[in-house]
Amino acid sequence: MALILGIDPGSRITGYGLVDHVGSKFSYVGSGCIRTPDTCLADKLDTIFSGISEIILQYKPDNFAIEQVFMAHNPDSALKLGQARGSAIVAASQAKLPVFEYSARQIKQAVVGSGAADKSQVQHMVQQILKLTGKPQADAADALAVAICHGNTNQSLINMAGVAKKTVRGRLRR
């Protein structure tokens, strides 16, 4: 069993989602958004760091997964997003959590089955996978998707390692 904290970073809204992962099953633990003040960047980064630190202290996750920065049309937005990610990663690092990073395409592929999925498709699949009664807020859904992506990726690696251990002289033991 692993408790995974997924983060969808943003300089205005940072989504977070917590899921328990056992085998191929996921259970919803909690989710929400850290909304930063409409002030200077330093205050925003402090709010993100403090918020993530508080979540880590409260839930004590085993793993920390976060979406990577993608370069869009606006370099200034990408820089702010990178700084928001940095604040969240430092909070995880200070709590001695292992940090895992996934691209938006990897996350969408793991949850929806298509790396080109839109936000509403991600929300819908997160709702289905976690058996939620309603759609989570978009940023929280993205964070839950990051956590699910990590769980699926980690499970695939475990499964592959198990197959490798069962292989003897190039043949699969039965």
C-alpha positions in Angstrom: 0.0 0.0 0.0 1.3 3.4 -0.9 -0.1 6.8 -0.2 0.7 9.1 -3.2 0.5 12.9 -3.2 0.1 14.2 -6.7 0.6 17.9 -7.5 -0.6 20.0 -10.4 1.5 23.1 -10.0 0.4 26.6 -10.8 1.4 30.1 -9.7 -2.2 31.0 -9.0 -3.8 27.7 -8.2 -1.9 24.5 -7.2 -3.9 21.4 -7.2 -3.2 18.5 -4.9 -4.6 15.0 -4.7 -4.0 12.0 -2.5 -4.7 8.4 -3.4 -4.0 5.1 -1.7 -2.6 2.6 -4.2 -2.7 -1.1 -3.6 -2.0 -3.5 -6.5 -4.0 -2.1 -9.4 -6.6 -0.4 -7.2 -6.8 3.2 -6.2 -8.8 4.8 -3.3 -9.5 8.5 -3.0 -8.1 10.0 0.2 -8.4 13.8 -0.4 -7.9 16.6 -2.8 -8.1 20.4 -3.1 -6.4 23.5 -4.3 -3.9 25.9 -2.8 -4.9 29.4 -4.0 -2.2 32.0 -3.8 -2.7 35.6 -2.9 -2.9 38.2 -5.6 0.4 39.8 -4.5 4.1 39.4 -5.4 5.6 36.2 -6.6 7.5 35.6 -3.4 4.3 35.5 -1.4 2.7 33.1 -3.9 5.7 30.7 -3.7 5.6 30.9 0.1 1.9 30.0 0.1 2.6 27.0 -2.1 5.5 25.8 0.0 3.6 26.2 3.2 0.4 24.6 1.8 2.3 21.5 0.5 4.3 21.3 3.7 1.1 21.3 5.7 -0.5 18.6 3.5 2.6 16.4 3.9 2.6 16.8 7.6 -1.1 16.0 7.9 -1.3 13.0 5.5 2.3 11.6 5.6 2.4 10.4 2.0 4.9 7.8 0.9 5.5 9.3 -2.6 5.3 12.7 -4.2 4.5 13.0 -7.9 4.4 16.3 -9.8 3.7 17.4 -13.4 6.7 18.7 -15.3 6.8 22.1 -16.9 5.9 22.4 -20.5 7.0 25.3 -22.7 3.9 27.0 -24.0 3.7 30.2 -26.0 4.5 32.5 -23.1 8.0 32.0 -21.6 7.0 34.2 -18.5 4.2 31.8 -17.6 6.6 28.8 -18.0 9.1 30.5 -15.6 6.4 31.2 -13.0 5.1 27.6 -13.3 8.7 26.4 -12.8 9.1 28.4 -9.7 5.8 27.1 -8.3 7.0 23.6 -9.0 10.2 24.4 -7.3 8.4 25.5 -4.1 6.4 22.3 -4.1 9.4 20.1 -4.7 11.4 21.8 -1.9 8.5 21.0 0.5 8.6 17.4 -0.5 12.4 17.3 -0.4 12.5 18.8 3.1 10.1 16.0 4.2 12.5 13.4 2.7 9.9 12.2 0.2 11.0 10.7 -3.1 10.0 13.0 -5.9 8.7 11.7 -9.3 8.0 13.9 -12.3 5.7 13.2 -15.3 4.9 15.0 -18.4 1.4 16.1 -19.2 1.3 13.6 -22.0 2.4 10.8 -19.7 -0.3 11.7 -17.2 -3.1 11.9 -19.7 -2.0 8.6 -21.3 -2.0 6.8 -18.0 -5.4 8.1 -17.0 -7.4 8.5 -20.2 -5.4 6.4 -22.6 -4.6 9.3 -24.9 -1.8 11.8 -24.4 -3.9 14.4 -26.2 -6.9 14.2 -23.8 -8.6 17.5 -22.6 -9.3 18.5 -19.1 -12.9 17.3 -19.1 -11.8 13.8 -20.2 -9.2 13.7 -17.4 -11.8 14.9 -14.8 -14.2 12.2 -16.0 -11.7 9.4 -15.9 -10.4 10.4 -12.5 -14.0 10.4 -11.3 -14.5 6.8 -12.7 -11.2 5.4 -11.5 -11.7 6.7 -7.9 -15.4 6.1 -7.9 -16.2 9.7 -6.9 -19.9 10.9 -6.8 -19.1 14.1 -8.6 -16.4 15.6 -10.8 -13.5 17.0 -8.8 -12.4 20.6 -9.5 -10.2 20.8 -12.6 -6.8 21.5 -10.8 -7.6 18.9 -8.1 -8.5 16.4 -10.8 -5.2 17.0 -12.6 -3.4 16.4 -9.3 -5.3 13.2 -8.7 -4.4 12.2 -12.3 -0.7 12.8 -11.5 -1.0 10.5 -8.4 -2.8 7.8 -10.5 -0.1 8.1 -13.2 2.6 7.5 -10.6 0.8 4.5 -9.2 0.3 3.0 -12.6 3.9 3.6 -13.6 5.3 2.3 -10.4 3.1 -0.9 -10.6 4.2 -1.5 -14.2 7.9 -1.3 -13.1 7.1 -3.8 -10.2 5.4 -6.1 -12.6 8.3 -5.9 -15.1 10.8 -6.7 -12.3 8.7 -9.7 -11.2 8.7 -11.1 -14.8 12.5 -10.5 -14.9 13.0 -12.4 -11.7 10.9 -15.3 -13.0 13.0 -15.6 -16.2 15.7 -18.2 -16.1 18.1 -18.5 -19.1 15.9 -16.5 -21.3 12.8 -18.7 -20.6 9.9 -17.8 -18.5 9.5 -20.2 -15.5 6.0 -21.5 -15.1 
